[in-house]
């Protein structure tokens, strides 16, 4: 269906990002030893389900102890 999310280390999908098969869901790059990386299928950034998941995961990350 072209809709999916993965919470995995960048090295597992780096080639898909470079090829354009996946795009970064959030335009910010975070350099951390632990964290979330969101990607989505190219052209799906305005999909309501994509937006809802992005909002949820960003809220959850902000509320995680030690996230700041």
C-alpha positions in Angstrom: 0.0 0.0 0.0 3.0 2.3 0.2 2.4 3.3 3.8 4.6 2.2 6.6 6.9 3.3 9.3 10.0 1.8 10.8 11.9 2.6 13.9 15.3 1.2 13.1 18.9 2.3 12.8 19.7 4.4 9.7 22.2 1.8 8.3 19.3 -0.6 7.8 17.6 1.7 5.2 20.3 4.1 4.1 20.4 2.7 0.6 16.7 3.2 0.2 17.0 6.8 1.3 19.9 7.4 -1.2 17.9 5.8 -4.0 14.8 7.9 -3.3 12.6 4.8 -2.6 12.1 6.2 0.9 12.1 9.8 2.1 12.8 11.3 5.5 9.4 11.9 7.3 10.7 14.8 9.4 13.1 17.3 7.9 15.2 17.6 11.0 18.3 15.5 11.6 19.0 14.5 15.1 22.4 13.4 16.2 22.0 11.2 19.2 23.1 7.8 20.5 19.4 6.9 20.8 16.4 8.2 19.1 13.7 7.8 16.4 14.1 8.1 12.6 11.0 8.3 10.6 10.7 7.6 6.8 7.8 7.3 4.5 7.2 6.5 0.8 8.0 9.4 -1.5 5.0 11.7 -2.0 3.1 10.5 1.1 4.1 13.3 3.5 0.6 14.9 3.4 -1.3 11.6 3.9 -3.5 12.0 7.0 -2.3 8.7 8.5 1.4 9.7 8.0 0.7 13.1 9.7 -1.1 11.4 12.6 1.7 9.0 13.2 4.3 11.7 13.0 2.5 13.8 15.5 2.0 10.8 17.8 5.7 9.7 17.8 7.0 13.2 18.2 4.7 13.8 21.2 5.8 10.4 22.7 9.5 11.3 22.2 9.0 14.7 23.9 7.3 13.0 26.9 10.0 10.3 27.2 12.2 10.9 30.3 15.6 12.1 29.3 14.5 13.1 25.8 15.7 16.6 26.3 
